[in-house]
């Protein structure tokens, strides 16, 4: 239910406001606003009725039947193979060596030169794409008028509930994540491991980078730039980064996690080591005793590579699931479309959506955003902000979810065309 719907069904203003207060979703923390007053609610309701948009407030997940074929930049036309072993090979993780020195194409060139002759398309997701997860949203009734500044009734919603990657958390704490080499640790995901873990690295010359040298640049260009001592209920991270390849010492680097506290931790930790853009993930799922140090990995650095050995390596980022899909493997694209605001006219920023065959969200995305609304509805934006929070899209297995990229952002994604050719598509 919602304020306007309750009012349209005959409830008094007081009853509608009380119902709204009791029904406010937990999603509200993301886009908080003050509750609109009764006058604003009445004006918004009147405008919605005047424009014939009452039914348009109710939204659902879009399906392939909502997308006109003429709007598709790509439609999957692959002939299903009878060989079951071919599909098994497709599910294998991609070897890191295959991702080096890929041919780069701008998104515009990829759409113009590759998609017209493409019969099969896959994309490889990684943790950087968490903020790009999205779903296409449609009105419950196809006969309703559009709420938005474009004629069709479709909209979209990006993910808001996915967990931040370790790299994103480090960056949020002020740590550098764009160096040559990086060692990051993470703990307290459940909020019950409020303890002081420390990231340590023993360099080849015997120099130990640890909390005693926090924010102090070493001769190797290494620095511990994020040090968390008491995380409370928050997810905790620490970060050691090296910025100058010429200064990093060749030889053996020992990456460790030390429990500074005298008490035993509740849980273990996860860690990641990145070298020249390639990340390796680690997990230790046991509690650490007081003052215990756990060796995460040993990395031998040469002039060309970092060779890592460890018994704690995991295949992918433990925090890296992208809704229901694994990172670092290819996922089939069913359709590529421009955002609905670019179907009839060009309104606002253009987005490009790669809709994935198997991607599903269990979130209940917003059915509308103030940024999309017709200009006639903008004066009552407080009411529509509340409606957007309250009128959530119901869960459905039949949905169009994928990864979307705005024309204003800098990003990239690896694609596989016709089961063979790999490209790195660059967005700006």
Secondary structure as GFF3:
##gff-version 3
##sequence-region A 1 428
A	DSSP	alpha_helix	3	8	.	.	.	ID=ss1
A	DSSP	alpha_helix	13	23	.	.	.	ID=ss2
A	DSSP	three_ten_helix	26	30	.	.	.	ID=ss3
A	DSSP	alpha_helix	38	50	.	.	.	ID=ss4
A	DSSP	three_ten_helix	55	57	.	.	.	ID=ss5
A	DSSP	beta_strand	59	61	.	.	.	ID=ss6
A	DSSP	three_ten_helix	64	66	.	.	.	ID=ss7
A	DSSP	three_ten_helix	69	71	.	.	.	ID=ss8
A	DSSP	beta_strand	72	75	.	.	.	ID=ss9
A	DSSP	alpha_helix	84	90	.	.	.	ID=ss10
A	DSSP	three_ten_helix	96	99	.	.	.	ID=ss11
A	DSSP	beta_strand	103	106	.	.	.	ID=ss12
A	DSSP	alpha_helix	107	113	.	.	.	ID=ss13
A	DSSP	three_ten_helix	115	117	.	.	.	ID=ss14
A	DSSP	beta_strand	121	124	.	.	.	ID=ss15
A	DSSP	three_ten_helix	127	132	.	.	.	ID=ss16
A	DSSP	beta_strand	133	139	.	.	.	ID=ss17
A	DSSP	beta_strand	155	158	.	.	.	ID=ss18
A	DSSP	alpha_helix	166	172	.	.	.	ID=ss19
A	DSSP	beta_strand	181	187	.	.	.	ID=ss20
A	DSSP	beta_strand	197	202	.	.	.	ID=ss21
A	DSSP	beta_strand	208	209	.	.	.	ID=ss22
A	DSSP	three_ten_helix	211	213	.	.	.	ID=ss23
A	DSSP	beta_strand	222	226	.	.	.	ID=ss24
A	DSSP	beta_strand	236	242	.	.	.	ID=ss25
A	DSSP	beta_strand	251	259	.	.	.	ID=ss26
A	DSSP	beta_strand	269	275	.	.	.	ID=ss27
A	DSSP	beta_strand	278	284	.	.	.	ID=ss28
A	DSSP	beta_strand	293	301	.	.	.	ID=ss29
A	DSSP	beta_strand	306	309	.	.	.	ID=ss30
A	DSSP	beta_strand	313	314	.	.	.	ID=ss31
A	DSSP	beta_strand	330	338	.	.	.	ID=ss32
A	DSSP	three_ten_helix	340	342	.	.	.	ID=ss33
A	DSSP	beta_strand	351	356	.	.	.	ID=ss34
A	DSSP	three_ten_helix	370	372	.	.	.	ID=ss35
A	DSSP	alpha_helix	375	378	.	.	.	ID=ss36
A	DSSP	alpha_helix	381	390	.	.	.	ID=ss37
A	DSSP	beta_strand	401	406	.	.	.	ID=ss38
A	DSSP	beta_strand	411	417	.	.	.	ID=ss39
A	DSSP	beta_strand	421	427	.	.	.	ID=ss40
###
